[in-house]
Amino acid sequence: MDAAQETRRNPYGMDEDCRNCAGLCDQRERVVHGYGDVGADFVFVAESPSAASEAAGVPLVGDDAGERFQHILGSVGLNHSLPSSTEPELANAYVTLLSRCRHPDREATADERTRCEPYLNADIRMINPEVLVPVGQRALTELGKEYTTTPADSLAVTELHGDTVRGRGFELVPMIHPREQSDAQTDAWINFFLSFKDTDYRQTKGRRSR
């Protein structure tokens, strides 16, 4: 974790009482902001909190999908705690969401995701990572619109899982959402990412020294 960082949970102190979306804020239990290492090279972006993530206040933890995701991070050296931990010891990784609030009966709407964009944009701007990892099709489509020149509707996470997409300022490394991964797909992504980490993935864009 970045030496000057005091907490992995919502390290930038973003608004935990956001009222931008009446249809979500009246249904949620809490806002789930980003979590992890603010000096990370790798930012993982999923769609919205699960019930387990909402209970913990941390993205992608606490249920089968969260444990699979944390196992993946541990297998590539980005998590130094057990997959079952709801406060994982992430290093060189930051996990965040397109939409920070959970509705118990539906996904966030396009308008609600748009209202949440400033939080995601702030995470990415302040961390300035080298690599964005869209977790799931929705995250790949939304990040593809903003950070690649490839038509976003042509980006299929099932085809790009364990591959790279050249972005504008960032490399994208898509991942099928852990709740939808087979064991073989999990192993494939881990093996790809271990090899990818051994490449010179860092871009020349004036990053601070680590």
VEXDREN-2710 file (C-alpha; in Angstrom, 1 decimal):
% VEXDREN-2710
k/r/px/py/pz
1/MET/0.0/0.0/0.0
2/ASP/1.2/3.5/-0.7
3/ALA/3.4/4.7/2.2
4/ALA/1.4/7.9/2.7
5/GLN/-2.0/6.2/2.6
6/GLU/-3.9/5.9/5.8
7/THR/-6.7/3.6/4.8
8/ARG/-7.6/1.3/1.9
9/ARG/-11.4/1.9/2.4
10/ASN/-12.6/5.0/0.5
11/PRO/-9.1/6.5/0.8
12/TYR/-10.1/9.8/-0.9
13/GLY/-13.0/10.4/1.5
14/MET/-15.7/10.5/-1.2
15/ASP/-19.2/11.4/-0.2
16/GLU/-20.8/8.5/1.7
17/ASP/-24.2/10.1/1.9
18/CYS/-24.5/10.9/-1.8
19/ARG/-28.1/11.7/-2.8
20/ASN/-27.6/12.0/-6.6
21/CYS/-29.9/9.1/-7.5
22/ALA/-33.3/9.0/-5.6
23/GLY/-34.1/5.6/-7.0
24/LEU/-30.9/4.1/-5.4
25/CYS/-30.2/6.2/-2.4
26/ASP/-33.6/5.5/-0.9
27/GLN/-33.0/1.7/-1.3
28/ARG/-29.3/1.2/-0.5
29/GLU/-27.8/0.3/2.9
30/ARG/-24.6/2.2/2.2
31/VAL/-22.5/3.8/-0.6
32/VAL/-19.6/1.5/-1.6
33/HIS/-16.7/3.6/-2.8
34/GLY/-13.3/2.3/-4.1
35/TYR/-10.9/0.3/-2.0
36/GLY/-7.2/-0.5/-2.3
37/ASP/-3.8/1.0/-3.0
38/VAL/-3.9/4.6/-4.2
39/GLY/-0.4/4.1/-5.8
40/ALA/-1.7/1.1/-7.8
41/ASP/-0.7/0.3/-11.4
42/PHE/-3.8/-1.8/-11.7
43/VAL/-7.4/-0.5/-11.3
44/PHE/-10.2/-3.0/-11.4
45/VAL/-13.7/-1.7/-12.3
46/ALA/-16.8/-3.7/-11.8
47/GLU/-20.5/-2.7/-12.3
48/SER/-22.1/-2.3/-8.9
49/PRO/-22.1/-3.7/-5.3
50/SER/-23.4/-7.1/-4.5
51/ALA/-25.3/-7.7/-1.3
52/ALA/-22.1/-9.0/0.3
53/SER/-20.1/-6.0/-0.9
54/GLU/-22.7/-3.6/0.4
55/ALA/-22.7/-5.3/3.8
56/ALA/-18.9/-5.0/3.9
57/GLY/-18.6/-1.6/2.3
58/VAL/-15.9/-3.0/0.0
59/PRO/-16.2/-4.0/-3.7
60/LEU/-16.0/-7.6/-4.8
61/VAL/-15.8/-9.4/-1.4
62/GLY/-17.8/-11.6/0.8
63/ASP/-19.7/-14.0/-1.5
64/ASP/-18.6/-16.7/-3.9
65/ALA/-17.9/-14.2/-6.7
66/GLY/-16.0/-12.0/-4.3
67/GLU/-13.9/-14.8/-3.0
68/ARG/-13.1/-16.0/-6.5
69/PHE/-12.0/-12.4/-7.4
70/GLN/-9.8/-12.1/-4.2
71/HIS/-8.3/-15.5/-5.0
72/ILE/-7.4/-14.2/-8.4
73/LEU/-5.8/-11.2/-7.0
74/GLY/-3.9/-13.3/-4.5
75/SER/-2.7/-15.7/-7.2
76/VAL/-1.2/-12.8/-9.2
77/GLY/0.5/-11.2/-6.1
78/LEU/-2.0/-8.3/-5.6
79/ASN/-3.7/-9.5/-2.4
80/HIS/-1.8/-10.6/0.7
81/SER/-4.8/-11.9/2.7
82/LEU/-7.2/-14.9/2.5
83/PRO/-9.9/-14.7/-0.3
84/SER/-12.5/-14.8/2.4
85/SER/-11.3/-11.5/4.0
86/THR/-13.8/-8.6/3.6
87/GLU/-10.9/-6.1/4.2
88/PRO/-8.3/-7.6/1.8
89/GLU/-4.7/-6.5/2.0
90/LEU/-4.4/-5.2/-1.5
91/ALA/-1.1/-4.0/-2.9
92/ASN/-0.6/-2.4/-6.3
93/ALA/-4.3/-2.9/-6.9
94/TYR/-7.4/-0.7/-6.5
95/VAL/-11.0/-1.9/-6.9
96/THR/-13.9/0.4/-7.8
97/LEU/-17.3/0.5/-9.3
98/LEU/-19.4/2.1/-12.1
99/SER/-22.3/2.5/-9.7
100/ARG/-21.7/2.9/-5.9
101/CYS/-25.2/2.0/-4.7
102/ARG/-27.1/-1.3/-4.7
103/HIS/-30.8/-1.6/-5.5
104/PRO/-32.1/-4.9/-4.1
105/ASP/-34.3/-5.6/-7.1
106/ARG/-32.6/-4.3/-10.2
107/GLU/-29.3/-3.1/-11.8
108/ALA/-28.4/0.6/-11.9
109/THR/-29.9/2.4/-14.9
110/ALA/-27.8/4.2/-17.5
111/ASP/-28.7/7.5/-16.0
112/GLU/-27.7/6.4/-12.5
113/ARG/-24.3/5.2/-13.9
114/THR/-23.8/8.5/-15.6
115/ARG/-24.5/10.3/-12.3
116/CYS/-21.9/8.2/-10.6
117/GLU/-19.2/8.8/-13.3
118/PRO/-17.5/11.7/-11.4
119/TYR/-16.5/9.3/-8.6
120/LEU/-15.0/6.8/-11.1
121/ASN/-13.3/9.5/-13.1
122/ALA/-11.8/10.9/-9.9
123/ASP/-10.5/7.5/-8.8
124/ILE/-8.8/7.0/-12.2
125/ARG/-7.5/10.6/-12.4
126/MET/-6.0/10.6/-8.9
127/ILE/-4.5/7.1/-9.1
128/ASN/-3.3/7.5/-12.7
129/PRO/-2.8/3.7/-13.1
130/GLU/-1.1/2.0/-16.0
131/VAL/-3.8/-0.7/-16.5
132/LEU/-7.6/-0.7/-16.2
133/VAL/-9.2/-4.1/-15.7
134/PRO/-12.9/-4.0/-16.7
135/VAL/-14.7/-6.8/-14.6
136/GLY/-17.7/-7.9/-16.6
137/GLN/-19.3/-6.8/-19.9
138/ARG/-20.9/-3.6/-18.6
139/ALA/-17.6/-2.3/-17.2
140/LEU/-15.8/-3.2/-20.5
141/THR/-18.5/-1.4/-22.5
142/GLU/-18.4/1.7/-20.4
143/LEU/-14.6/1.9/-20.1
144/GLY/-14.3/1.1/-23.8
145/LYS/-16.4/4.2/-24.7
146/GLU/-14.1/6.4/-22.7
147/TYR/-10.7/4.9/-23.0
148/THR/-10.4/3.2/-26.3
149/THR/-10.8/4.1/-30.0
150/THR/-12.5/0.7/-30.6
151/PRO/-16.3/0.8/-31.0
152/ALA/-17.5/-0.1/-27.5
153/ASP/-20.3/-2.3/-28.8
154/SER/-17.7/-4.5/-30.5
155/LEU/-15.9/-5.3/-27.3
156/ALA/-17.0/-8.7/-25.9
157/VAL/-15.6/-9.7/-22.5
158/THR/-16.0/-13.4/-23.3
159/GLU/-13.6/-13.0/-26.3
160/LEU/-11.2/-10.6/-24.6
161/HIS/-10.9/-12.3/-21.2
162/GLY/-7.2/-12.8/-20.6
163/ASP/-6.2/-10.5/-23.4
164/THR/-5.4/-6.8/-23.8
165/VAL/-7.1/-3.9/-25.5
166/ARG/-5.0/-0.8/-26.4
167/GLY/-6.5/2.2/-24.7
168/ARG/-6.0/5.9/-24.7
169/GLY/-3.5/6.4/-22.0
170/PHE/-4.2/3.0/-20.4
171/GLU/-4.0/-0.7/-21.3
172/LEU/-7.3/-2.5/-20.8
173/VAL/-7.2/-6.2/-19.6
174/PRO/-10.8/-7.4/-19.5
175/MET/-12.0/-10.1/-17.1
176/ILE/-15.3/-12.0/-17.2
177/HIS/-17.1/-11.3/-14.0
178/PRO/-16.1/-13.8/-11.3
179/ARG/-19.7/-14.9/-10.8
180/GLU/-19.7/-16.1/-14.4
181/GLN/-16.2/-17.6/-14.7
182/SER/-15.5/-21.3/-15.0
183/ASP/-12.5/-22.7/-13.2
184/ALA/-10.7/-22.9/-16.5
185/GLN/-11.4/-19.2/-17.3
186/THR/-10.1/-18.3/-13.8
187/ASP/-6.9/-20.2/-14.5
188/ALA/-6.6/-18.7/-17.9
189/TRP/-6.8/-15.2/-16.7
190/ILE/-4.3/-15.8/-13.9
191/ASN/-1.8/-17.4/-16.2
192/PHE/-2.2/-14.5/-18.7
193/PHE/-1.9/-11.8/-16.1
194/LEU/1.2/-13.4/-14.5
195/SER/2.9/-13.3/-18.0
196/PHE/1.6/-9.7/-18.6
197/LYS/3.1/-8.5/-15.3
198/ASP/6.5/-9.6/-16.6
199/THR/6.3/-7.4/-19.6
200/ASP/7.1/-3.7/-19.7
201/TYR/3.5/-2.7/-19.3
202/ARG/4.3/0.7/-17.8
203/GLN/3.7/3.6/-20.2
204/THR/5.8/6.8/-20.4
205/LYS/3.3/9.3/-19.0
206/GLY/5.2/10.9/-16.2
207/ARG/4.2/8.6/-13.3
208/ARG/5.6/9.3/-9.9
209/SER/8.3/6.9/-8.7
210/ARG/7.1/4.0/-6.5
END
